[in-house]
Structure formats: structure tokens, C-alpha cells
């Protein structure tokens, strides 16, 4: 019984960590790829098509 609870807790923590990691990576990527002048998402590392400063 106790082993079952510990196992469930470990799985829960693992899922939480996985989701946190995914959210963190996604947020960082989006903040880096978003244009600062027009707010649109840029594709690749080049400057935005609007001509504004990246
Ligand atoms: Zn732009």
C-alpha cells in the first residue's frame, strides 16, 4: 500500500517536471522568435519581413 502511494507520487512528480520543462522550452522559444516591432512570430533566425529591428 505504501509502495503504491510512493510510486504514484513519483509518477506525478515526473509528469509535473515534464510539463514544466516543455512549458519552459516553449516559452523561451516563443519569446525569442517573436518580432519586437510588429509582434509577429519570425521563422528562422533572420530579421522580420516588416524591416523592424529584431
Ligand atoms: Zn516584424
mmCIF file of the protein (N, C-alpha, C, O) and its ligand, coordinates in Angstrom:
data_MODEL
# 
_entry.id   MODEL 
# 
loop_
_entity.id 
_entity.type 
_entity.pdbx_number_of_molecules 
1 polymer     1 
2 non-polymer 1 
# 
_entity_poly.entity_id                      1 
_entity_poly.type                           'polypeptide(L)' 
_entity_poly.nstd_linkage                   no 
_entity_poly.nstd_monomer                   no 
_entity_poly.pdbx_seq_one_letter_code       
;(UNK)(UNK)(UNK)(UNK)(UNK)(UNK)(UNK)(UNK)(UNK)(UNK)(UNK)(UNK)(UNK)(UNK)(UNK)(UNK)
(UNK)(UNK)(UNK)(UNK)(UNK)(UNK)(UNK)(UNK)(UNK)(UNK)(UNK)(UNK)(UNK)(UNK)(UNK)(UNK)
(UNK)(UNK)(UNK)(UNK)(UNK)(UNK)(UNK)(UNK)(UNK)(UNK)(UNK)(UNK)(UNK)(UNK)(UNK)(UNK)
(UNK)(UNK)(UNK)(UNK)(UNK)(UNK)
;
_entity_poly.pdbx_seq_one_letter_code_can   XXXXXXXXXXXXXXXXXXXXXXXXXXXXXXXXXXXXXXXXXXXXXXXXXXXXXX 
_entity_poly.pdbx_strand_id                 A 
# 
loop_
_entity_poly_seq.entity_id 
_entity_poly_seq.num 
_entity_poly_seq.mon_id 
_entity_poly_seq.hetero 
1 1  UNK n 
1 2  UNK n 
1 3  UNK n 
1 4  UNK n 
1 5  UNK n 
1 6  UNK n 
1 7  UNK n 
1 8  UNK n 
1 9  UNK n 
1 10 UNK n 
1 11 UNK n 
1 12 UNK n 
1 13 UNK n 
1 14 UNK n 
1 15 UNK n 
1 16 UNK n 
1 17 UNK n 
1 18 UNK n 
1 19 UNK n 
1 20 UNK n 
1 21 UNK n 
1 22 UNK n 
1 23 UNK n 
1 24 UNK n 
1 25 UNK n 
1 26 UNK n 
1 27 UNK n 
1 28 UNK n 
1 29 UNK n 
1 30 UNK n 
1 31 UNK n 
1 32 UNK n 
1 33 UNK n 
1 34 UNK n 
1 35 UNK n 
1 36 UNK n 
1 37 UNK n 
1 38 UNK n 
1 39 UNK n 
1 40 UNK n 
1 41 UNK n 
1 42 UNK n 
1 43 UNK n 
1 44 UNK n 
1 45 UNK n 
1 46 UNK n 
1 47 UNK n 
1 48 UNK n 
1 49 UNK n 
1 50 UNK n 
1 51 UNK n 
1 52 UNK n 
1 53 UNK n 
1 54 UNK n 
# 
loop_
_struct_asym.id 
_struct_asym.entity_id 
A 1 
B 2 
# 
loop_
_chem_comp.id 
_chem_comp.type 
_chem_comp.mon_nstd_flag 
UNK 'L-peptide linking' . 
ZN  non-polymer         . 
# 
_pdbx_entity_nonpoly.entity_id   2 
_pdbx_entity_nonpoly.name        ? 
_pdbx_entity_nonpoly.comp_id     ZN 
# 
_pdbx_nonpoly_scheme.asym_id         B 
_pdbx_nonpoly_scheme.entity_id       2 
_pdbx_nonpoly_scheme.mon_id          ZN 
_pdbx_nonpoly_scheme.ndb_seq_num     1 
_pdbx_nonpoly_scheme.pdb_seq_num     101 
_pdbx_nonpoly_scheme.auth_seq_num    101 
_pdbx_nonpoly_scheme.pdb_mon_id      ZN 
_pdbx_nonpoly_scheme.auth_mon_id     ZN 
_pdbx_nonpoly_scheme.pdb_strand_id   A 
_pdbx_nonpoly_scheme.pdb_ins_code    . 
# 
loop_
_atom_site.group_PDB 
_atom_site.id 
_atom_site.type_symbol 
_atom_site.label_atom_id 
_atom_site.label_alt_id 
_atom_site.label_comp_id 
_atom_site.label_asym_id 
_atom_site.label_entity_id 
_atom_site.label_seq_id 
_atom_site.pdbx_PDB_ins_code 
_atom_site.Cartn_x 
_atom_site.Cartn_y 
_atom_site.Cartn_z 
_atom_site.occupancy 
_atom_site.B_iso_or_equiv 
_atom_site.pdbx_formal_charge 
_atom_site.auth_seq_id 
_atom_site.auth_comp_id 
_atom_site.auth_asym_id 
_atom_site.auth_atom_id 
_atom_site.pdbx_PDB_model_num 
ATOM   1   N  N  . UNK A 1 1  ? 0.838  -1.208 0.000   1.00 0.00 ? 1   UNK A N  1 
ATOM   2   C  CA . UNK A 1 1  ? 0.000  0.000  0.000   1.00 0.00 ? 1   UNK A CA 1 
ATOM   3   C  C  . UNK A 1 1  ? 0.870  1.254  0.000   1.00 0.00 ? 1   UNK A C  1 
ATOM   4   O  O  . UNK A 1 1  ? 0.652  2.169  -0.794  1.00 0.00 ? 1   UNK A O  1 
ATOM   5   N  N  . UNK A 1 2  ? 1.846  1.288  0.886   1.00 0.00 ? 2   UNK A N  1 
ATOM   6   C  CA . UNK A 1 2  ? 2.725  2.460  0.968   1.00 0.00 ? 2   UNK A CA 1 
ATOM   7   C  C  . UNK A 1 2  ? 3.558  2.567  -0.305  1.00 0.00 ? 2   UNK A C  1 
ATOM   8   O  O  . UNK A 1 2  ? 3.789  3.659  -0.823  1.00 0.00 ? 2   UNK A O  1 
ATOM   9   N  N  . UNK A 1 3  ? 4.001  1.420  -0.796  1.00 0.00 ? 3   UNK A N  1 
ATOM   10  C  CA . UNK A 1 3  ? 4.808  1.401  -2.018  1.00 0.00 ? 3   UNK A CA 1 
ATOM   11  C  C  . UNK A 1 3  ? 4.012  1.959  -3.191  1.00 0.00 ? 3   UNK A C  1 
ATOM   12  O  O  . UNK A 1 3  ? 4.550  2.664  -4.044  1.00 0.00 ? 3   UNK A O  1 
ATOM   13  N  N  . UNK A 1 4  ? 2.716  1.633  -3.220  1.00 0.00 ? 4   UNK A N  1 
ATOM   14  C  CA . UNK A 1 4  ? 1.842  2.099  -4.295  1.00 0.00 ? 4   UNK A CA 1 
ATOM   15  C  C  . UNK A 1 4  ? 1.742  3.632  -4.270  1.00 0.00 ? 4   UNK A C  1 
ATOM   16  O  O  . UNK A 1 4  ? 1.787  4.286  -5.312  1.00 0.00 ? 4   UNK A O  1 
ATOM   17  N  N  . UNK A 1 5  ? 1.605  4.190  -3.057  1.00 0.00 ? 5   UNK A N  1 
ATOM   18  C  CA . UNK A 1 5  ? 1.475  5.648  -2.906  1.00 0.00 ? 5   UNK A CA 1 
ATOM   19  C  C  . UNK A 1 5  ? 2.766  6.346  -3.345  1.00 0.00 ? 5   UNK A C  1 
ATOM   20  O  O  . UNK A 1 5  ? 2.727  7.378  -4.016  1.00 0.00 ? 5   UNK A O  1 
ATOM   21  N  N  . UNK A 1 6  ? 3.902  5.774  -2.961  1.00 0.00 ? 6   UNK A N  1 
ATOM   22  C  CA . UNK A 1 6  ? 5.203  6.336  -3.334  1.00 0.00 ? 6   UNK A CA 1 
ATOM   23  C  C  . UNK A 1 6  ? 5.372  6.297  -4.845  1.00 0.00 ? 6   UNK A C  1 
ATOM   24  O  O  . UNK A 1 6  ? 5.862  7.255  -5.445  1.00 0.00 ? 6   UNK A O  1 
ATOM   25  N  N  . UNK A 1 7  ? 4.974  5.207  -5.452  1.00 0.00 ? 7   UNK A N  1 
ATOM   26  C  CA . UNK A 1 7  ? 5.087  5.049  -6.905  1.00 0.00 ? 7   UNK A CA 1 
ATOM   27  C  C  . UNK A 1 7  ? 4.215  6.090  -7.616  1.00 0.00 ? 7   UNK A C  1 
ATOM   28  O  O  . UNK A 1 7  ? 4.643  6.714  -8.587  1.00 0.00 ? 7   UNK A O  1 
ATOM   29  N  N  . UNK A 1 8  ? 2.986  6.265  -7.119  1.00 0.00 ? 8   UNK A N  1 
ATOM   30  C  CA . UNK A 1 8  ? 2.072  7.253  -7.706  1.00 0.00 ? 8   UNK A CA 1 
ATOM   31  C  C  . UNK A 1 8  ? 2.654  8.661  -7.570  1.00 0.00 ? 8   UNK A C  1 
ATOM   32  O  O  . UNK A 1 8  ? 2.568  9.466  -8.498  1.00 0.00 ? 8   UNK A O  1 
ATOM   33  N  N  . UNK A 1 9  ? 3.245  8.952  -6.411  1.00 0.00 ? 9   UNK A N  1 
ATOM   34  C  CA . UNK A 1 9  ? 3.839  10.254 -6.150  1.00 0.00 ? 9   UNK A CA 1 
ATOM   35  C  C  . UNK A 1 9  ? 4.998  10.528 -7.115  1.00 0.00 ? 9   UNK A C  1 
ATOM   36  O  O  . UNK A 1 9  ? 5.146  11.634 -7.634  1.00 0.00 ? 9   UNK A O  1 
ATOM   37  N  N  . UNK A 1 10 ? 5.818  9.489  -7.341  1.00 0.00 ? 10  UNK A N  1 
ATOM   38  C  CA . UNK A 1 10 ? 6.959  9.630  -8.247  1.00 0.00 ? 10  UNK A CA 1 
ATOM   39  C  C  . UNK A 1 10 ? 6.489  9.899  -9.676  1.00 0.00 ? 10  UNK A C  1 
ATOM   40  O  O  . UNK A 1 10 ? 7.050  10.737 -10.382 1.00 0.00 ? 10  UNK A O  1 
ATOM   41  N  N  . UNK A 1 11 ? 5.453  9.173  -10.085 1.00 0.00 ? 11  UNK A N  1 
ATOM   42  C  CA . UNK A 1 11 ? 4.904  9.356  -11.439 1.00 0.00 ? 11  UNK A CA 1 
ATOM   43  C  C  . UNK A 1 11 ? 4.331  10.768 -11.572 1.00 0.00 ? 11  UNK A C  1 
ATOM   44  O  O  . UNK A 1 11 ? 4.521  11.428 -12.594 1.00 0.00 ? 11  UNK A O  1 
ATOM   45  N  N  . UNK A 1 12 ? 3.636  11.221 -10.543 1.00 0.00 ? 12  UNK A N  1 
ATOM   46  C  CA . UNK A 1 12 ? 3.036  12.555 -10.541 1.00 0.00 ? 12  UNK A CA 1 
ATOM   47  C  C  . UNK A 1 12 ? 4.119  13.634 -10.658 1.00 0.00 ? 12  UNK A C  1 
ATOM   48  O  O  . UNK A 1 12 ? 3.982  14.583 -11.431 1.00 0.00 ? 12  UNK A O  1 
ATOM   49  N  N  . UNK A 1 13 ? 5.172  13.479 -9.898  1.00 0.00 ? 13  UNK A N  1 
ATOM   50  C  CA . UNK A 1 13 ? 6.288  14.427 -9.938  1.00 0.00 ? 13  UNK A CA 1 
ATOM   51  C  C  . UNK A 1 13 ? 6.967  14.431 -11.307 1.00 0.00 ? 13  UNK A C  1 
ATOM   52  O  O  . UNK A 1 13 ? 7.350  15.480 -11.824 1.00 0.00 ? 13  UNK A O  1 
ATOM   53  N  N  . UNK A 1 14 ? 7.107  13.234 -11.882 1.00 0.00 ? 14  UNK A N  1 
ATOM   54  C  CA . UNK A 1 14 ? 7.724  13.118 -13.200 1.00 0.00 ? 14  UNK A CA 1 
ATOM   55  C  C  . UNK A 1 14 ? 6.916  13.839 -14.263 1.00 0.00 ? 14  UNK A C  1 
ATOM   56  O  O  . UNK A 1 14 ? 7.460  14.536 -15.120 1.00 0.00 ? 14  UNK A O  1 
ATOM   57  N  N  . UNK A 1 15 ? 5.585  13.654 -14.187 1.00 0.00 ? 15  UNK A N  1 
ATOM   58  C  CA . UNK A 1 15 ? 4.695  14.306 -15.157 1.00 0.00 ? 15  UNK A CA 1 
ATOM   59  C  C  . UNK A 1 15 ? 4.752  15.823 -14.983 1.00 0.00 ? 15  UNK A C  1 
ATOM   60  O  O  . UNK A 1 15 ? 4.781  16.572 -15.959 1.00 0.00 ? 15  UNK A O  1 
ATOM   61  N  N  . UNK A 1 16 ? 4.767  16.258 -13.731 1.00 0.00 ? 16  UNK A N  1 
ATOM   62  C  CA . UNK A 1 16 ? 4.836  17.697 -13.446 1.00 0.00 ? 16  UNK A CA 1 
ATOM   63  C  C  . UNK A 1 16 ? 6.122  18.302 -13.997 1.00 0.00 ? 16  UNK A C  1 
ATOM   64  O  O  . UNK A 1 16 ? 6.105  19.369 -14.612 1.00 0.00 ? 16  UNK A O  1 
ATOM   65  N  N  . UNK A 1 17 ? 7.247  17.604 -13.769 1.00 0.00 ? 17  UNK A N  1 
ATOM   66  C  CA . UNK A 1 17 ? 8.544  18.071 -14.249 1.00 0.00 ? 17  UNK A CA 1 
ATOM   67  C  C  . UNK A 1 17 ? 8.567  18.118 -15.777 1.00 0.00 ? 17  UNK A C  1 
ATOM   68  O  O  . UNK A 1 17 ? 9.114  19.045 -16.373 1.00 0.00 ? 17  UNK A O  1 
ATOM   69  N  N  . UNK A 1 18 ? 7.962  17.100 -16.402 1.00 0.00 ? 18  UNK A N  1 
ATOM   70  C  CA . UNK A 1 18 ? 7.940  17.032 -17.869 1.00 0.00 ? 18  UNK A CA 1 
ATOM   71  C  C  . UNK A 1 18 ? 7.155  18.204 -18.437 1.00 0.00 ? 18  UNK A C  1 
ATOM   72  O  O  . UNK A 1 18 ? 7.580  18.852 -19.393 1.00 0.00 ? 18  UNK A O  1 
ATOM   73  N  N  . UNK A 1 19 ? 5.997  18.465 -17.828 1.00 0.00 ? 19  UNK A N  1 
ATOM   74  C  CA . UNK A 1 19 ? 5.173  19.570 -18.317 1.00 0.00 ? 19  UNK A CA 1 
ATOM   75  C  C  . UNK A 1 19 ? 5.877  20.906 -18.097 1.00 0.00 ? 19  UNK A C  1 
ATOM   76  O  O  . UNK A 1 19 ? 5.835  21.785 -18.958 1.00 0.00 ? 19  UNK A O  1 
ATOM   77  N  N  . UNK A 1 20 ? 6.523  21.055 -16.944 1.00 0.00 ? 20  UNK A N  1 
ATOM   78  C  CA . UNK A 1 20 ? 7.235  22.286 -16.642 1.00 0.00 ? 20  UNK A CA 1 
ATOM   79  C  C  . UNK A 1 20 ? 8.365  22.528 -17.630 1.00 0.00 ? 20  UNK A C  1 
ATOM   80  O  O  . UNK A 1 20 ? 8.590  23.657 -18.066 1.00 0.00 ? 20  UNK A O  1 
ATOM   81  N  N  . UNK A 1 21 ? 9.074  21.459 -17.981 1.00 0.00 ? 21  UNK A N  1 
ATOM   82  C  CA . UNK A 1 21 ? 10.177 21.552 -18.924 1.00 0.00 ? 21  UNK A CA 1 
ATOM   83  C  C  . UNK A 1 21 ? 9.660  21.955 -20.308 1.00 0.00 ? 21  UNK A C  1 
ATOM   84  O  O  . UNK A 1 21 ? 10.226 22.826 -20.969 1.00 0.00 ? 21  UNK A O  1 
ATOM   85  N  N  . UNK A 1 22 ? 8.587  21.310 -20.723 1.00 0.00 ? 22  UNK A N  1 
ATOM   86  C  CA . UNK A 1 22 ? 8.008  21.600 -22.033 1.00 0.00 ? 22  UNK A CA 1 
ATOM   87  C  C  . UNK A 1 22 ? 7.535  23.050 -22.102 1.00 0.00 ? 22  UNK A C  1 
ATOM   88  O  O  . UNK A 1 22 ? 7.745  23.736 -23.102 1.00 0.00 ? 22  UNK A O  1 
ATOM   89  N  N  . UNK A 1 23 ? 6.898  23.502 -21.033 1.00 0.00 ? 23  UNK A N  1 
ATOM   90  C  CA . UNK A 1 23 ? 6.381  24.870 -20.998 1.00 0.00 ? 23  UNK A CA 1 
ATOM   91  C  C  . UNK A 1 23 ? 7.535  25.873 -21.034 1.00 0.00 ? 23  UNK A C  1 
ATOM   92  O  O  . UNK A 1 23 ? 7.470  26.904 -21.704 1.00 0.00 ? 23  UNK A O  1 
ATOM   93  N  N  . UNK A 1 24 ? 8.592  25.537 -20.289 1.00 0.00 ? 24  UNK A N  1 
ATOM   94  C  CA . UNK A 1 24 ? 9.747  26.432 -20.212 1.00 0.00 ? 24  UNK A CA 1 
ATOM   95  C  C  . UNK A 1 24 ? 10.425 26.572 -21.574 1.00 0.00 ? 24  UNK A C  1 
ATOM   96  O  O  . UNK A 1 24 ? 10.769 27.678 -21.992 1.00 0.00 ? 24  UNK A O  1 
ATOM   97  N  N  . UNK A 1 25 ? 10.615 25.445 -22.265 1.00 0.00 ? 25  UNK A N  1 
ATOM   98  C  CA . UNK A 1 25 ? 11.264 25.456 -23.577 1.00 0.00 ? 25  UNK A CA 1 
ATOM   99  C  C  . UNK A 1 25 ? 10.397 26.233 -24.574 1.00 0.00 ? 25  UNK A C  1 
ATOM   100 O  O  . UNK A 1 25 ? 10.904 27.049 -25.343 1.00 0.00 ? 25  UNK A O  1 
ATOM   101 N  N  . UNK A 1 26 ? 9.100  25.974 -24.550 1.00 0.00 ? 26  UNK A N  1 
ATOM   102 C  CA . UNK A 1 26 ? 8.184  26.635 -25.479 1.00 0.00 ? 26  UNK A CA 1 
ATOM   103 C  C  . UNK A 1 26 ? 8.161  28.134 -25.250 1.00 0.00 ? 26  UNK A C  1 
ATOM   104 O  O  . UNK A 1 26 ? 8.201  28.910 -26.205 1.00 0.00 ? 26  UNK A O  1 
ATOM   105 N  N  . UNK A 1 27 ? 8.096  28.550 -23.985 1.00 0.00 ? 27  UNK A N  1 
ATOM   106 C  CA . UNK A 1 27 ? 8.032  29.976 -23.677 1.00 0.00 ? 27  UNK A CA 1 
ATOM   107 C  C  . UNK A 1 27 ? 9.294  30.697 -24.113 1.00 0.00 ? 27  UNK A C  1 
ATOM   108 O  O  . UNK A 1 27 ? 9.232  31.801 -24.653 1.00 0.00 ? 27  UNK A O  1 
ATOM   109 N  N  . UNK A 1 28 ? 10.447 30.067 -23.878 1.00 0.00 ? 28  UNK A N  1 
ATOM   110 C  CA . UNK A 1 28 ? 11.711 30.678 -24.250 1.00 0.00 ? 28  UNK A CA 1 
ATOM   111 C  C  . UNK A 1 28 ? 11.807 30.822 -25.770 1.00 0.00 ? 28  UNK A C  1 
ATOM   112 O  O  . UNK A 1 28 ? 12.264 31.841 -26.289 1.00 0.00 ? 28  UNK A O  1 
ATOM   113 N  N  . UNK A 1 29 ? 11.365 29.777 -26.466 1.00 0.00 ? 29  UNK A N  1 
ATOM   114 C  CA . UNK A 1 29 ? 11.441 29.797 -27.927 1.00 0.00 ? 29  UNK A CA 1 
ATOM   115 C  C  . UNK A 1 29 ? 10.541 30.873 -28.500 1.00 0.00 ? 29  UNK A C  1 
ATOM   116 O  O  . UNK A 1 29 ? 10.926 31.591 -29.423 1.00 0.00 ? 29  UNK A O  1 
ATOM   117 N  N  . UNK A 1 30 ? 9.342  30.983 -27.953 1.00 0.00 ? 30  UNK A N  1 
ATOM   118 C  CA . UNK A 1 30 ? 8.389  31.947 -28.485 1.00 0.00 ? 30  UNK A CA 1 
ATOM   119 C  C  . UNK A 1 30 ? 8.864  33.375 -28.236 1.00 0.00 ? 30  UNK A C  1 
ATOM   120 O  O  . UNK A 1 30 ? 8.710  34.240 -29.099 1.00 0.00 ? 30  UNK A O  1 
ATOM   121 N  N  . UNK A 1 31 ? 9.439  33.625 -27.063 1.00 0.00 ? 31  UNK A N  1 
ATOM   122 C  CA . UNK A 1 31 ? 9.891  34.977 -26.748 1.00 0.00 ? 31  UNK A CA 1 
ATOM   123 C  C  . UNK A 1 31 ? 11.063 35.376 -27.645 1.00 0.00 ? 31  UNK A C  1 
ATOM   124 O  O  . UNK A 1 31 ? 11.264 36.558 -27.924 1.00 0.00 ? 31  UNK A O  1 
ATOM   125 N  N  . UNK A 1 32 ? 11.838 34.377 -28.096 1.00 0.00 ? 32  UNK A N  1 
ATOM   126 C  CA . UNK A 1 32 ? 12.991 34.681 -28.932 1.00 0.00 ? 32  UNK A CA 1 
ATOM   127 C  C  . UNK A 1 32 ? 12.596 34.873 -30.390 1.00 0.00 ? 32  UNK A C  1 
ATOM   128 O  O  . UNK A 1 32 ? 13.231 35.642 -31.110 1.00 0.00 ? 32  UNK A O  1 
ATOM   129 N  N  . UNK A 1 33 ? 11.548 34.177 -30.827 1.00 0.00 ? 33  UNK A N  1 
ATOM   130 C  CA . UNK A 1 33 ? 11.191 34.218 -32.239 1.00 0.00 ? 33  UNK A CA 1 
ATOM   131 C  C  . UNK A 1 33 ? 10.170 35.316 -32.545 1.00 0.00 ? 33  UNK A C  1 
ATOM   132 O  O  . UNK A 1 33 ? 9.846  35.558 -33.708 1.00 0.00 ? 33  UNK A O  1 
ATOM   133 N  N  . UNK A 1 34 ? 9.672  35.968 -31.519 1.00 0.00 ? 34  UNK A N  1 
ATOM   134 C  CA . UNK A 1 34 ? 8.660  36.984 -31.750 1.00 0.00 ? 34  UNK A CA 1 
ATOM   135 C  C  . UNK A 1 34 ? 9.314  38.326 -32.100 1.00 0.00 ? 34  UNK A C  1 
ATOM   136 O  O  . UNK A 1 34 ? 10.279 38.746 -31.461 1.00 0.00 ? 34  UNK A O  1 
ATOM   137 N  N  . UNK A 1 35 ? 8.777  38.978 -33.110 1.00 0.00 ? 35  UNK A N  1 
ATOM   138 C  CA . UNK A 1 35 ? 9.316  40.268 -33.537 1.00 0.00 ? 35  UNK A CA 1 
ATOM   139 C  C  . UNK A 1 35 ? 8.950  41.343 -32.521 1.00 0.00 ? 35  UNK A C  1 
ATOM   140 O  O  . UNK A 1 35 ? 7.828  41.374 -32.016 1.00 0.00 ? 35  UNK A O  1 
ATOM   141 N  N  . UNK A 1 36 ? 9.898  42.219 -32.228 1.00 0.00 ? 36  UNK A N  1 
ATOM   142 C  CA . UNK A 1 36 ? 9.651  43.251 -31.219 1.00 0.00 ? 36  UNK A CA 1 
ATOM   143 C  C  . UNK A 1 36 ? 8.911  44.454 -31.793 1.00 0.00 ? 36  UNK A C  1 
ATOM   144 O  O  . UNK A 1 36 ? 8.275  45.200 -31.050 1.00 0.00 ? 36  UNK A O  1 
ATOM   145 N  N  . UNK A 1 37 ? 8.989  44.650 -33.115 1.00 0.00 ? 37  UNK A N  1 
ATOM   146 C  CA . UNK A 1 37 ? 8.345  45.837 -33.691 1.00 0.00 ? 37  UNK A CA 1 
ATOM   147 C  C  . UNK A 1 37 ? 6.907  45.573 -34.130 1.00 0.00 ? 37  UNK A C  1 
ATOM   148 O  O  . UNK A 1 37 ? 6.035  46.423 -33.949 1.00 0.00 ? 37  UNK A O  1 
ATOM   149 N  N  . UNK A 1 38 ? 6.657  44.388 -34.710 1.00 0.00 ? 38  UNK A N  1 
ATOM   150 C  CA . UNK A 1 38 ? 5.298  44.130 -35.182 1.00 0.00 ? 38  UNK A CA 1 
ATOM   151 C  C  . UNK A 1 38 ? 4.609  43.043 -34.360 1.00 0.00 ? 38  UNK A C  1 
ATOM   152 O  O  . UNK A 1 38 ? 3.389  42.899 -34.448 1.00 0.00 ? 38  UNK A O  1 
ATOM   153 N  N  . UNK A 1 39 ? 5.360  42.268 -33.558 1.00 0.00 ? 39  UNK A N  1 
ATOM   154 C  CA . UNK A 1 39 ? 4.751  41.270 -32.681 1.00 0.00 ? 39  UNK A CA 1 
ATOM   155 C  C  . UNK A 1 39 ? 4.466  39.942 -33.349 1.00 0.00 ? 39  UNK A C  1 
ATOM   156 O  O  . UNK A 1 39 ? 3.921  39.037 -32.719 1.00 0.00 ? 39  UNK A O  1 
ATOM   157 N  N  . UNK A 1 40 ? 4.830  39.811 -34.627 1.00 0.00 ? 40  UNK A N  1 
ATOM   158 C  CA . UNK A 1 40 ? 4.574  38.549 -35.317 1.00 0.00 ? 40  UNK A CA 1 
ATOM   159 C  C  . UNK A 1 40 ? 5.704  37.552 -35.065 1.00 0.00 ? 40  UNK A C  1 
ATOM   160 O  O  . UNK A 1 40 ? 6.828  37.945 -34.753 1.00 0.00 ? 40  UNK A O  1 
ATOM   161 N  N  . UNK A 1 41 ? 5.400  36.269 -35.200 1.00 0.00 ? 41  UNK A N  1 
ATOM   162 C  CA . UNK A 1 41 ? 6.407  35.236 -34.993 1.00 0.00 ? 41  UNK A CA 1 
ATOM   163 C  C  . UNK A 1 41 ? 7.298  35.112 -36.223 1.00 0.00 ? 41  UNK A C  1 
ATOM   164 O  O  . UNK A 1 41 ? 6.808  34.928 -37.337 1.00 0.00 ? 41  UNK A O  1 
ATOM   165 N  N  . UNK A 1 42 ? 8.612  35.214 -36.016 1.00 0.00 ? 42  UNK A N  1 
ATOM   166 C  CA . UNK A 1 42 ? 9.561  35.118 -37.116 1.00 0.00 ? 42  UNK A CA 1 
ATOM   167 C  C  . UNK A 1 42 ? 9.926  33.667 -37.361 1.00 0.00 ? 42  UNK A C  1 
ATOM   168 O  O  . UNK A 1 42 ? 9.963  32.865 -36.428 1.00 0.00 ? 42  UNK A O  1 
ATOM   169 N  N  . UNK A 1 43 ? 10.194 33.330 -38.610 1.00 0.00 ? 43  UNK A N  1 
ATOM   170 C  CA . UNK A 1 43 ? 10.616 31.974 -38.964 1.00 0.00 ? 43  UNK A CA 1 
ATOM   171 C  C  . UNK A 1 43 ? 12.119 32.002 -39.179 1.00 0.00 ? 43  UNK A C  1 
ATOM   172 O  O  . UNK A 1 43 ? 12.609 32.750 -40.025 1.00 0.00 ? 43  UNK A O  1 
ATOM   173 N  N  . UNK A 1 44 ? 12.867 31.186 -38.413 1.00 0.00 ? 44  UNK A N  1 
ATOM   174 C  CA . UNK A 1 44 ? 14.318 31.158 -38.517 1.00 0.00 ? 44  UNK A CA 1 
ATOM   175 C  C  . UNK A 1 44 ? 14.954 32.239 -37.664 1.00 0.00 ? 44  UNK A C  1 
ATOM   176 O  O  . UNK A 1 44 ? 14.303 32.811 -36.790 1.00 0.00 ? 44  UNK A O  1 
ATOM   177 N  N  . UNK A 1 45 ? 16.226 32.518 -37.918 1.00 0.00 ? 45  UNK A N  1 
ATOM   178 C  CA . UNK A 1 45 ? 16.953 33.487 -37.098 1.00 0.00 ? 45  UNK A CA 1 
ATOM   179 C  C  . UNK A 1 45 ? 17.102 34.831 -37.789 1.00 0.00 ? 45  UNK A C  1 
ATOM   180 O  O  . UNK A 1 45 ? 17.617 35.773 -37.187 1.00 0.00 ? 45  UNK A O  1 
ATOM   181 N  N  . UNK A 1 46 ? 16.668 34.945 -39.030 1.00 0.00 ? 46  UNK A N  1 
ATOM   182 C  CA . UNK A 1 46 ? 16.820 36.187 -39.771 1.00 0.00 ? 46  UNK A CA 1 
ATOM   183 C  C  . UNK A 1 46 ? 15.885 37.266 -39.270 1.00 0.00 ? 46  UNK A C  1 
ATOM   184 O  O  . UNK A 1 46 ? 14.974 36.987 -38.490 1.00 0.00 ? 46  UNK A O  1 
ATOM   185 N  N  . UNK A 1 47 ? 16.101 38.504 -39.711 1.00 0.00 ? 47  UNK A N  1 
ATOM   186 C  CA . UNK A 1 47 ? 15.251 39.607 -39.293 1.00 0.00 ? 47  UNK A CA 1 
ATOM   187 C  C  . UNK A 1 47 ? 13.837 39.488 -39.865 1.00 0.00 ? 47  UNK A C  1 
ATOM   188 O  O  . UNK A 1 47 ? 13.612 38.783 -40.848 1.00 0.00 ? 47  UNK A O  1 
ATOM   189 N  N  . UNK A 1 48 ? 12.914 40.169 -39.252 1.00 0.00 ? 48  UNK A N  1 
ATOM   190 C  CA . UNK A 1 48 ? 11.500 40.097 -39.651 1.00 0.00 ? 48  UNK A CA 1 
ATOM   191 C  C  . UNK A 1 48 ? 11.306 40.771 -41.009 1.00 0.00 ? 48  UNK A C  1 
ATOM   192 O  O  . UNK A 1 48 ? 12.070 41.655 -41.398 1.00 0.00 ? 48  UNK A O  1 
ATOM   193 N  N  . UNK A 1 49 ? 10.263 40.331 -41.722 1.00 0.00 ? 49  UNK A N  1 
ATOM   194 C  CA . UNK A 1 49 ? 9.976  40.887 -43.036 1.00 0.00 ? 49  UNK A CA 1 
ATOM   195 C  C  . UNK A 1 49 ? 9.450  42.311 -42.953 1.00 0.00 ? 49  UNK A C  1 
ATOM   196 O  O  . UNK A 1 49 ? 9.428  43.013 -43.964 1.00 0.00 ? 49  UNK A O  1 
ATOM   197 N  N  . UNK A 1 50 ? 9.030  42.751 -41.786 1.00 0.00 ? 50  UNK A N  1 
ATOM   198 C  CA . UNK A 1 50 ? 8.495  44.113 -41.646 1.00 0.00 ? 50  UNK A CA 1 
ATOM   199 C  C  . UNK A 1 50 ? 9.619  45.142 -41.672 1.00 0.00 ? 50  UNK A C  1 
ATOM   200 O  O  . UNK A 1 50 ? 9.351  46.334 -41.820 1.00 0.00 ? 50  UNK A O  1 
ATOM   201 N  N  . UNK A 1 51 ? 10.903 44.700 -41.527 1.00 0.00 ? 51  UNK A N  1 
ATOM   202 C  CA . UNK A 1 51 ? 12.026 45.623 -41.599 1.00 0.00 ? 51  UNK A CA 1 
ATOM   203 C  C  . UNK A 1 51 ? 12.389 46.237 -40.275 1.00 0.00 ? 51  UNK A C  1 
ATOM   204 O  O  . UNK A 1 51 ? 13.337 47.019 -40.209 1.00 0.00 ? 51  UNK A O  1 
ATOM   205 N  N  . UNK A 1 52 ? 11.681 45.920 -39.228 1.00 0.00 ? 52  UNK A N  1 
ATOM   206 C  CA . UNK A 1 52 ? 11.985 46.478 -37.908 1.00 0.00 ? 52  UNK A CA 1 
ATOM   207 C  C  . UNK A 1 52 ? 13.177 45.791 -37.273 1.00 0.00 ? 52  UNK A C  1 
ATOM   208 O  O  . UNK A 1 52 ? 13.607 44.726 -37.717 1.00 0.00 ? 52  UNK A O  1 
ATOM   209 N  N  . UNK A 1 53 ? 13.701 46.407 -36.238 1.00 0.00 ? 53  UNK A N  1 
ATOM   210 C  CA . UNK A 1 53 ? 14.846 45.834 -35.535 1.00 0.00 ? 53  UNK A CA 1 
ATOM   211 C  C  . UNK A 1 53 ? 14.389 44.607 -34.750 1.00 0.00 ? 53  UNK A C  1 
ATOM   212 O  O  . UNK A 1 53 ? 13.414 44.662 -34.001 1.00 0.00 ? 53  UNK A O  1 
ATOM   213 N  N  . UNK A 1 54 ? 15.117 43.489 -34.936 1.00 0.00 ? 54  UNK A N  1 
ATOM   214 C  CA . UNK A 1 54 ? 14.754 42.233 -34.294 1.00 0.00 ? 54  UNK A CA 1 
ATOM   215 C  C  . UNK A 1 54 ? 14.848 42.391 -32.781 1.00 0.00 ? 54  UNK A C  1 
ATOM   216 O  O  . UNK A 1 54 ? 14.581 41.442 -32.043 1.00 0.00 ? 54  UNK A O  1 
HETATM 217 ZN ZN . ZN  B 2 .  ? 8.256  42.423 -37.534 1.00 0.00 ? 101 ZN  A ZN 1 
# 
